[in-house]
């Protein structure tokens, strides 16, 4: 299982590098989730969508024209959620687009929920299908269990670079073989 996860992460990493060199294709790289909670707005969160490539006319065009119709948030694999409500799409800043959302945690844990949500971008031209969705969760900083220790370089395996040609019009790629 570890080799499969490593292969998928490496493939995504290599594809991200190829995408970052592109001028026409774009993709959603990752989401930074920040609590914006105040006594008057206890359920407010900011979802900072980071795009790749960082700054091209194509990226800026998409970010400037993104509407609520282009954003789908689900909980789990495909359950459309009513826990998250889009409040505002802020003007883009570089390759980052901030969405202000209201998140109402399920009654059992009024502070935050450890469920995984998925943000998917829909109906966007030149969007790389491998970078159309990203999973995230609503966790306060005291709930994050991330271990910042670096992985020893001896544990990192190098895979062959997949062939990606964005100029062929369909984004065909060859995935690394998985064993």
N, C-alpha and C positions, 0 to 999 in steps of 0.2 A: 504494500500500500504506500509506503514511504517513497519508493521509486516512482510510482504513478503520480503522486502529489508533486514530487520534485520535477518530474517531466512536464506536468501541466504548468507549474509556476515558471519553469525555464522557457517553455514555449510562449507563454504570455509575455514574459520579459523580453524575449527576442522579437516578438511581434510588436511590442511597444516601441522598441528601438527603431524598427523599420517604419512604424507609423510616425514616429517623431521626425523622421527625415522627409515626410510627405508634405505637400503643400495643398492637396485637395481633400484627402481623407482626414477625418477627425475621429476622436474617441473619448469616452468618459474614462478617465484614468483611475481616480479614487474619490471618495467622499470623506471630508473632514466634518465630524459632528461636534457641535459646540452648544452647550446649554446657554440659553439667553434668559434664564428664569429670573424673575423679580417677584417681589410680593404681589404686585398688581398683575403680573403675567407669569404664573407658575408653570405653564405648559409650553412656553416658547423655546424653540430650538432653531439653530442655524445649520443648514446643510450646505457646506461649501463644496461645490462640484468642481473638481480639477480636471481639465481637458488636456489632451495631447493631440497634435503638437501644440506647444505653448503659445505661440503668437503668429498666426497666419491670417490672411484675409478670410479664409474658409472658416476658421475657428471663430473669429470675431463676428462673422455674418450669422453663424448658427447661434452664438450666445446672445446676440442682440435681438434675434427674432424668436427665441424660445418662449413658448406660452404654456399654460397649464395643460393644454391639449397634447403637448409633447412629453408629458411627465406621467408615469404610472408608478405608484408605490404599492407594493404588495407585502403581505406578511407570510412567511413560510415560502412555499413554492409557487402558489398561484392564487392565494386568497386575497382578493382586493380588500384593503383595510379601510375602516372608518376611524381608526385610531389616530391617523395623521391627516391633517388638513393644511393645504397650502395657503399661506396668508399673503405672501408677497414674493415676487421675483425681483431681486435688486439688480441694478445695472452691472454689467460685467466689469471686472477689474483684471486686466491681462487675460490669463487663461482660466480664471476662476469666476464661477457664477454662484451667487449665494441665494439660497431659497430659505425664506423664513417660514417655519411650519409650527402648527400647534399640534402637540402630541399629548394625547390623554392616555396615560398608562391604564392598563386593566385594573379593576377594583382591588384585586388581590395584592398589588404592590404599589400603591399610589405614587411612589417616587419615580421609579423607572422599571422597565420591563427588559428582560434579557433576550427577548425574541429577536430573530434575524429578519430584517426587512430588506427588500430589494427595490432599488430605484431603477426604472428602465426608461430609456428615451425612445420615443416612437415617432414615426413619420418624419424623419430627418434625413435629408439627402446627404450623401457622402459620409455616412456614419459607418465606421468599421463594425461589422456584426459581433466581433469578439469584444468590443468595448462599448456596447449599447446598454449594459446593465452592471450595477455594482451592489453588493450586499453591504449592509451596515446595521448598527444597533444603537439604541438610545441608552447610553451609559454615562453616569456622572464620573468625573475623574477618580473618585474613590472606589468605583466599581471595576475599573479596568485592571485586568490581571496579566498585562503584557510584561514579558520578561525582556528587558532591553539588552541582555547579554548577547554579543555577536556570536554567530555560528562560526566555529573553527573552520578555517579555509580547507582543512583536510576533509571536512564533511561535505563540501560543495562539489557536485559532479558536473562536469562540462558535457553538454549535449551538442550534437551537430546543429548548425544554424538552418532553420527551415527556409525554404525558398518562398519568398513573398514578392509578388509583383503587383503593385498597385496601379500600374499603368495599363494593365490589360482590361480594365473596366469592370471587373467582377470580383476583385480581391481574392483570387484563388490562392490557396496556400497548400503546402504539404506539411502535415503535422509529423513530429518525430514519432517513430514507432514506439508503442508501449508494450511492455512485456508483463 
